[in-house]
Amino acid sequence: MMKILSLIVSIFVLGSCVKNNPDPSWITINGWQLIENPNNLIVNTGVLTHNITEAWVYADNDLMGVFELPVTIPLLISGNKEMKIYPAIRNNGIASTKKVYPFLEPYTITANLIQNEEVVINPITQYYSSAKFNVEDFENGGTSVVQEGPTSNALISYSSDPAIYDSYINGGEFMQINIDETNNTWVASTIFNGGGTTLNMPLPIGRDVYLEIDYHTTNKFTSGLIGVGPDGITDNPNVTITASEPGTAIWKKIYIDLREIVSGMQNKDYYEFSFQAPLDEDESSGQINIDNLKAVYF
């Protein structure tokens, strides 16, 4: 809380100083580009979709502020400065919770700042080569590591519906769940650690762990984390993803923070992701489309 308060005060002071000093240097920072790390070519990082909306901006290691991109910023400094820009996301999809995404490298450039002149920066980032991934992109002909539970009456199918399909996001197909008044409950989980797969998912305790999801949905659903160990199976519903109105739904991406949940289940042998979705109240039907499930950790 103190860091947020200090940042707000810094931005207020910066704005006041600019008014009293009409000759700032200017930098414009455009939206992020996410590229493949050449050191990760033997690692399946999945499709490089992203929703990196923010940036923490430093000049010679001094914090200039946290900004939604694109942005134009007045700076009361000049000369050659090392500009370091950290990619930041909306943690758990919450707009007020902006966090540097720990698996992506900052963008660094030396900029010659001149009063009353503008420097344009096009930041590029990539996953650290030390990042680990478990990816499900639903490109395996109708079989995946996501399976319905025994209480689910809504079934998983695989689709390339042209009304929804995006060639960059979806590759070939995506997972689709249709919910209605008869088939009104979807309950499912991954089998990264079982079911004949070899995709063991050893999530680390006390370190950053995230689940990335691309989704297109007209029915809300909840993502959680299952821990399996000697003391049994524990399902922790975590983040509920809101629905869009039919006709306005688009593909979106969310970054779900799992560090605290994993650390709270230290006696578990392994973990799986869970999904729950009853039919939304006052609705007769809904549709959930999911692609590019990606567990990321160090």
C-alpha positions in Angstrom: 0.0 0.0 0.0 2.8 2.4 0.8 4.4 1.7 -2.6 1.2 2.6 -4.3 0.8 5.7 -2.2 4.3 6.8 -3.0 3.8 6.2 -6.7 0.6 8.3 -6.7 2.4 11.1 -4.8 5.4 10.9 -7.3 3.0 11.2 -10.3 1.2 14.2 -8.7 4.5 15.9 -8.0 5.7 15.2 -11.5 2.6 16.7 -13.0 2.9 19.8 -10.8 6.6 20.2 -11.8 5.8 19.9 -15.5 3.3 22.7 -15.2 5.9 24.9 -13.5 8.6 23.8 -16.0 7.2 24.0 -19.5 10.3 22.5 -21.2 10.3 18.7 -20.4 11.7 16.0 -22.5 9.0 13.6 -23.9 9.0 9.9 -24.5 6.2 8.0 -26.2 6.0 4.3 -25.4 3.9 2.2 -27.8 2.3 -1.2 -27.1 4.4 -4.3 -26.4 5.6 -6.9 -28.9 6.2 -10.4 -27.5 8.7 -12.5 -29.5 10.2 -15.9 -29.3 13.4 -16.2 -27.1 16.0 -17.9 -29.4 17.2 -19.8 -26.3 13.8 -21.4 -25.9 13.5 -23.0 -29.4 13.6 -26.5 -27.9 10.9 -25.6 -25.3 7.2 -25.6 -26.1 6.2 -22.1 -25.1 2.9 -22.3 -27.0 1.4 -19.6 -29.2 2.8 -16.2 -28.1 -0.5 -14.4 -27.4 -0.3 -11.7 -24.7 -2.2 -9.1 -22.8 0.7 -7.0 -21.6 -1.1 -3.7 -21.1 1.2 -1.8 -18.7 4.8 -0.8 -18.2 6.9 0.1 -15.2 9.3 2.8 -16.6 12.8 3.6 -15.2 15.3 6.1 -16.2 18.8 5.4 -14.9 17.2 3.1 -12.2 14.8 5.9 -11.0 11.1 5.0 -11.3 9.3 7.3 -13.6 5.9 5.7 -13.0 3.6 2.9 -14.0 1.6 3.5 -17.2 -1.0 1.9 -19.4 0.4 1.7 -23.0 0.5 3.5 -25.4 1.5 6.6 -23.4 3.4 9.9 -23.9 5.3 10.9 -20.7 6.9 14.3 -19.9 10.2 13.9 -18.1 12.2 16.6 -16.3 15.5 15.1 -17.2 17.7 15.3 -20.3 20.8 13.7 -21.8 21.6 10.1 -22.4 19.6 7.9 -20.1 19.2 4.2 -19.8 15.5 3.6 -20.1 14.4 0.3 -18.7 10.8 -0.7 -19.3 9.3 -3.7 -17.5 6.3 -5.5 -19.0 3.4 -5.5 -16.6 0.0 -7.2 -16.6 -3.3 -6.9 -14.8 -2.9 -9.5 -12.1 -5.8 -11.9 -12.1 -7.5 -9.7 -14.6 -8.0 -6.9 -12.1 -7.4 -3.4 -13.7 -6.3 -1.9 -10.4 -3.7 -4.5 -9.7 -0.8 -3.9 -12.1 2.2 -6.2 -11.6 5.5 -6.7 -13.5 5.1 -10.1 -15.1 8.1 -12.0 -13.7 8.6 -14.4 -16.6 9.2 -11.6 -19.2 12.4 -9.7 -19.8 12.5 -5.9 -19.5 13.3 -3.8 -22.6 16.3 -1.6 -22.2 17.4 1.2 -24.5 19.7 4.3 -24.2 17.7 7.4 -25.1 19.1 10.9 -25.8 16.4 13.0 -24.0 16.2 16.6 -25.3 14.0 19.3 -23.9 10.8 19.8 -26.0 11.7 16.8 -28.2 10.1 13.4 -28.3 11.7 9.9 -28.3 9.5 7.1 -29.5 10.1 3.6 -28.0 8.6 0.4 -29.3 9.2 -2.1 -26.5 9.9 -5.8 -27.2 10.0 -8.6 -24.7 10.5 -12.3 -24.5 10.1 -15.1 -21.9 13.3 -15.7 -19.8 15.1 -18.7 -21.0 14.9 -20.2 -17.5 11.0 -20.2 -17.6 9.3 -23.5 -17.6 6.0 -24.3 -19.4 3.2 -26.8 -19.5 1.0 -26.0 -22.5 -2.3 -27.4 -23.9 -3.3 -25.8 -27.2 -6.0 -28.4 -28.2 -4.2 -29.2 -31.5 -4.1 -32.9 -31.0 -7.2 -34.1 -32.9 -9.9 -34.0 -30.2 -7.9 -35.4 -27.3 -6.4 -33.2 -24.6 -5.3 -33.1 -21.0 -8.7 -31.5 -20.0 -11.4 -34.0 -19.1 -14.9 -33.6 -17.7 -15.6 -34.7 -14.1 -18.3 -37.1 -13.0 -20.7 -34.3 -12.0 -20.5 -32.6 -15.4 -23.4 -32.9 -17.9 -22.0 -30.3 -20.3 -19.4 -31.9 -22.5 -16.2 -30.7 -24.1 -16.0 -30.5 -27.9 -13.4 -29.0 -30.2 -14.2 -26.3 -32.7 -12.8 -24.0 -35.5 -16.1 -22.1 -35.9 -15.3 -19.3 -38.3 -17.4 -16.9 -36.3 -15.1 -17.3 -33.4 -11.8 -18.6 -34.9 -8.7 -16.4 -34.9 -5.9 -17.9 -36.9 -3.2 -16.4 -34.7 -4.7 -17.3 -31.4 -6.3 -20.7 -32.2 -4.0 -22.5 -34.6 -6.3 -25.3 -35.6 -9.0 -25.8 -33.0 -10.0 -24.6 -29.5 -11.9 -26.2 -26.7 -15.6 -25.4 -26.6 -18.3 -26.1 -24.0 -22.0 -25.4 -24.7 -24.2 -25.0 -21.7 -28.0 -24.9 -21.7 -30.9 -25.6 -19.4 -30.6 -29.4 -19.8 -26.8 -29.6 -19.8 -26.3 -26.9 -17.2 -23.1 -27.7 -15.4 -19.5 -28.0 -16.6 -16.9 -29.4 -14.3 -13.5 -30.4 -15.6 -9.8 -30.6 -14.7 -6.5 -31.2 -16.4 -4.6 -34.5 -16.3 -1.1 -33.1 -16.8 0.2 -35.6 -14.2 -1.9 -38.6 -15.2 -4.1 -40.2 -17.8 -1.1 -41.6 -19.8 0.4 -38.1 -20.4 4.0 -37.3 -19.8 3.4 -33.6 -19.0 4.4 -33.7 -15.4 3.7 -30.3 -13.8 5.9 -29.9 -10.7 4.8 -26.4 -9.6 7.3 -24.8 -7.2 6.5 -23.7 -3.7 7.3 -20.2 -2.7 8.0 -19.0 -6.2 6.0 -17.3 -9.0 3.5 -19.6 -10.7 0.9 -18.4 -13.3 -1.8 -19.9 -15.5 -2.3 -18.1 -18.8 -5.7 -18.6 -20.5 -7.0 -17.3 -23.8 -10.8 -17.3 -23.6 -14.0 -16.2 -25.5 -17.0 -16.7 -23.3 -20.7 -15.8 -22.9 -21.0 -17.8 -19.6 -18.8 -17.1 -16.6 -16.5 -19.8 -15.4 -14.1 -20.3 -12.5 -10.5 -21.5 -12.7 -9.0 -23.2 -9.7 -6.1 -25.4 -8.6 -6.3 -29.0 -7.4 -3.7 -30.3 -5.0 -3.2 -34.1 -4.8 -1.3 -35.7 -1.9 -1.3 -38.2 1.0 -4.0 -36.2 2.8 -6.3 -36.4 -0.2 -7.5 -34.1 -3.0 -8.1 -30.4 -2.4 -9.7 -28.1 -5.0 -9.2 -24.4 -4.6 -11.6 -22.3 -6.8 -9.6 -19.2 -7.5 -10.6 -16.7 -10.2 -14.0 -16.3 -11.8 -13.8 -15.1 -15.4 -16.8 -12.9 -16.4 -19.0 -13.4 -19.4 -19.5 -11.1 -22.4 -22.8 -10.5 -24.0 -23.5 -12.7 -27.1 -22.5 -10.8 -30.2 -19.9 -8.7 -28.4 -17.6 -11.5 -27.1 -14.0 -11.4 -28.3 -10.9 -13.4 -27.5 -9.2 -12.2 -24.3 -6.3 -13.3 -22.2 -5.9 -13.5 -18.4 -2.9 -14.1 -16.2 -3.9 -16.0 -13.0 -1.5 -15.8 -10.0 -1.1 -19.1 -8.2 1.9 -18.4 -6.0 -0.1 -18.2 -2.7 -2.3 -21.2 -3.5 0.6 -23.4 -4.4 2.5 -22.3 -1.3 -0.5 -23.1 0.9 -0.6 -26.7 -0.3 2.9 -27.8 0.6 2.0 -31.3 1.5 0.7 -32.1 -2.1 2.5 -34.4 -4.5 1.2 -32.7 -7.6 -1.3 -30.2 -9.0 -4.0 -29.9 -11.6 -6.1 -27.1 -12.9 -9.9 -27.2 -12.4 -12.8 -25.5 -14.1 -16.4 -25.0 -12.9 -19.3 -23.4 -14.8 -23.0 -23.6 -13.9 -25.3 -22.0 -16.4 -25.5 -18.3 -15.7 -28.7 -17.2 -13.8 -31.5 -15.9 -16.0 -29.9 -17.3 -19.1 -31.1 -20.2 -21.3 -27.7 -21.0 -22.8 -24.0 -20.0 -22.9 -20.8 -20.9 -24.5 -17.2 -21.1 -23.2 -14.3 -21.3 -25.6 -10.8 -21.8 -24.2 -7.4 -22.0 -25.9 -3.7 -22.0 -25.0 -3.7 -23.1 -21.4 -0.2 -22.3 -20.2 1.3 -23.0 -16.8 4.5 -20.8 -16.4 6.9 -21.1 -13.6 10.7 -21.1 -12.8 
